[in-house]
Amino acid sequence: MSAPDGATSSVRGAGAAGAAKLADEVLAGRPRAIGRAITEIERGSELVPEILARLFPSTGRARIIGITGPPGAGKSTLVQRIAQAFRREGRTVGIVAVDPSSPFTGGAILGDRIRMAEIYTDPGVFIRSMATRGALGGLARATSDAVDVLDAAGYDTVLVETVGVGQDEVDVVRAADTVAVVLVPGLGDDIQAIKAGILEIADVFVVNKAERDGSDRAVAELAMMLDLSAHGEWRPPIVKTSATTGAGLPEAVAALEAHGKHLRGSAEGARRREQRARSRLLALLEARFRAAVETTAPEPDGLEEATHAIVARREDPYAAAARLFERVVSRAETVRRA
């Protein structure tokens, strides 16, 4: 079941008691509560730390799969087909579809009802569209928190579909256990990103729209790239699919499952979990520090003055950054001692 993107019912102003009640409802798997919790996360509510603190002990059970690749690769249709395959096995599925932001409202341009109409009414599926709101790397900043909500709510598998920004779309590795990079023949640049990081994050390659001319060439080029690169114990398999017809979908699902089995039986799984936790922690620290710096904007010698000083060449960027850093640290120390 999918929740409305703009859920208006929230626990705004309800305090810790409201956060506790909402968290309990999420843990009970109630779709409306799940939607409200993700809404609180997207709007940066002050209740989010309390909500996630209550949910976090119940996370870590879901299988998280990232689906990424350039625009037009058919990721949404592929996600729908993969979800249907898992549902046939009796698994519940949460889907986070990260969309481009509207330049007018900041909301997701594409709606979940349009994107995945065939599974929208399935009570074993929860779909949520999230807007990037300017976040780079293909993921909304709140995506990892939303994944935690779905994990705590008891969904067996969580699929994260990224916005499709192209070569730099690599942040999905911070949120997913397994990453499938979806490519299509005929988009040029010799499989579109052969020289870029997006191909280096793949655990599974999916050449979608394989009915097109050039699909065999795309597979051959990917295989050649893998022959020339270091890929450790796991060599990413290459699967040809046609998501619109379902051709190749069993093979794609089998490849995703094989990688999950590989992670469970190797040290790489533990290493990835540590890497994801570290990346997420650093992202949160970066966001908090940036917010602390931005609060100095209207103050004398604050962010705005530092910006003007750099433009006027009165201060170099490194010196300005060091000064603002020391200011934030000093302020934090004063608060701690008070």
N, C-alpha and C positions, 0 to 999 in steps of 0.2 A: 504494500500500500504506500502511496506517495503522499507526502504532506505538502500543503500549499507553500509556494516559494516565499510569499510575503506573510507568513503567519503572524497575525496581529496579537494573538493571545500570548502573553509573556508573563514572566514573574518579575517584571521591572518594579523596583522599589519594594519588593517583598522581603528582601534581606536574606539572612542565612536560613531562616525557616522555609522561605519560598524555594531557595536553592536545594535544600534537603528534600523537600516534597517533590520537586521536579526530578531530581536525581533518582529518587525511589521509583517514580513512574517510568523513567527511562529503563531502569533495571528490570521493571516488570514487562518491558517490551511494548509499551503503549505508543502507537505511532504518533498521536498528537503531541505527546510529551517529547518524543524524539525530535519532531519538527521544531517545537518551541526551544529545545536546548540548542539546536543548531542555529536557530535564529539569534539567540542570545550570544552565541559564539561569533556569528558574522557581524553583529553590531558592536562587538567589543564590550559587552556588558560587564559591570563590576562583579556580577555574580559568577562569571565563568570560572575563576580559580576555585571557588567553593564547589561548584557543580562537578568540575573535573576531578577535584580531590576525592569526592565521594564515588565517582565512577571508576577512577583509575585502578583500584584493586581488582576490579572485575574485567579488566582488559587483558590483552595478550593471548586471547583464545582464537580470534578470527584469523582466517587466511586472507592476507591483503595483497591484491594483484593490481598493479598499475598498467594502464593501457595508454601508450603515448605514440606520437608520430606526427607528421606534417598535416596541415589542414587538407581535407578532401580525401583522406586515406580510408574513410569508412569506419572510423573508430566507434561511433555511436551504435551503428548496426551490429558491429562485431561484439560490443559489450552486451547488447541485447541478446544475441545468440548464445554467448557464453553463459549469461545468466539463466537462460532457458535450459541449457544443458545441465547446469548445477541443480536447477529446480527439479528436473526429471530424476535426479539422484536423491531428492528429498532434502536438499540443503536450502537454508534461507540465505537470501542475498541482499546486501546493502549496496547501493550504487551512489557514488559521489561524482557528479558530472560537472567539471569545472569549465565554465563558459566565459567568453569574452564579456567585459563589462559594457553596459550601455554608457555612452558618453554623457547622457542626460540624467539618468536616474542612478547610475552606479550599480544597477542590478544585472542579473544574468540576461543576456539577449535571447538565448534559446531556452524554451521551457521543457521540463521533463515530460510533460504530457505529449508534446509534439515529437520529441526525440525517441521515445521508447513506448509507443502506444500499445504494443502487443503485450507488454508485461506490466503496464501501469496499474491495472486492477488486481493483480496477483497479490493476495494478502501475505505471501511469503517473500515479497520483494519490497524494499523501501528505496525510493529514488529521490535524490535531492540535487538540484542544480545550485551551484555556487558561482558567484562572480569573482573574477580575478582581482577586480578593483585596483588594477595597476601593478599587481605583484608580478615580478619577472620569474622566469623558469617554468612557466606553464601551470603553476599551482596557486590557488588562493592561499593566503597566509593562514586561514583558519582550517585548511583541509585536514591536517593531522588531528586537530581537536574533534572535527566532525567524524573522522574515522574512529576515534576513541569512543564517541557516543554510540555509534553503530555496533562496535565491538562489545561494549558493555551491555547493550540492549539484547545481545545474544545472537546476532547474525553470524552465520557460519563462515561466510565469505563476504569480503568487502571489495568491490571493484572501483578503482579510482580512474576515471577517464579525464585526461588533461586537455587543456584548451587547444593544443596543437600549434605552438608558436614556432616550431621549426628547429633549427640546429641547436639552440641553446636550451632546449626543454629537458633539463636534466634533474630538476628538483624532485621529480617523482620518486627517485631512489631513496629520498628521506622518508617517504610515507609508505612504501610498498615492500613486501617480501620478495615478490617476483615482478619483473618489469617486462612487458611485451612491447616491442617497438613495431608499429604497423607501418608498412611502406606499400606503395603501389607502383606498378610499372608506368612509364611514360611521363613522369613529372620532371624529367631532366636532371642534370647535374650528376649523372651516374649514381643512381639510387639516392639522389637528393642530398645526402649528408655524409658521404663516405669519409670526408676529412674532418668531421666534427664530432663533438662529444656525445651526441644523441645516440650514435651507433655503439658507443662504448659502454652504455648502461644496459644494453639489452641482455636479458636472460633467455628470451625467445624472440625470434624474428618471425613476423607474419607478413607475407607478401599477399595483400588482399587484392580483390578485383582481378584475380588470376586469369579470368577469361579474356583479359586484354592482351594484345600483342606486347611482347617484351617481358612477360612474367618470367620465362625461363632464363632470360638474360639477367634479370634482377637477382634471381636465385643464384646464378653462377657467380655474379659479382660479389654477392654477400659471402658465398663460400670461399672465394679467393681472398677476400678481406680477412676472414677468420683464419685462413691458412697462414696469413702473414702477420697475425697479431697474437699477443699473449693472452690467453683466456683461462688459464688455470685448469682445475680439474673438470670444470663444466664447460663444454663447448656448446654455445647457444644453437639449438636446432633451428632450421629454417622450414617454415610450413607455408604452403600455398593455400589460400582460402578464397571463397567468394561468399561474403557474408550475406548478400541478398538472397542467395539460393541455399545457403547452408553447406555448400561443398567445402570440404576440408576442415569443417568445424570440429569433428571428433578428434582429428589429429592435433589441432591447435589446443584443445582442452587437455589432451593427453600430454602434450609438451609442457603445459603449465603445471600439471599435476606432477610430472616427472621432476621438474625443478623443485617443487615443494618437497618431494621425497628426498631429493639430493640435499637440501638445506637441513632437513631433520637428521640426516645421517652424517653430517660433516661439520668441521669446525667453522666453516664459512657462515653457517646460520647464526652462530653465536657472535661472530665478528660483525656481521651485518646488523644484528640487533644493537650491539654497542655503538656502531657507527651512526645508526639512526637516532639513538638516544642522545648521543653527543651533538649531532647536527641540530636536533630539535632544541636542545638546551641552549646552544650557542645562538640560535635564531631568536629564542625568547629573551636572552640577555641583550642581544643587539637591539631588539625592539624596545626594551625597557630603557636602555641607555639612550637611544635616540629620542624617546619621549622625554627623558630627563633633560637632554640638551635643548630640545625644542621649547621647553618651558622657560628657558633663559632668553627667548627671542626678543621680548620687548624691554629687557633689562639693559642697563648700561654695560657695555662690553660683552653683551650676550650674543646670541646667534646672528641676529640681524646686523649688529655692528661689525661682527667678525666677517660676515659676508661682504659688507661694504668695504671693509679694510682690504680684503683680498682683491676685490675689483679695482680699488684705487692703488693697488700695489704697495700699501702701507705695511702689510703683513703677509707672509707667505702661508699657504694652506697648512703646512706641517706645524708651524708655530701656532696658528689659530686653533688647530685641532688639539694640540697639546694643552693650550691654555684652557679651552672649554672642558677638556677631560679632567684637568686638575680641579676646575671649578665644581664639576659634578661630584667628584670624589670627595672634595672638601665638604660640600654641602651634605653628602650622605653621612660623613663622619660626624658632623655636627648634630644631625638628627639622631644618630645612634647614641651619642653621649647624653643627649637631652633626657 
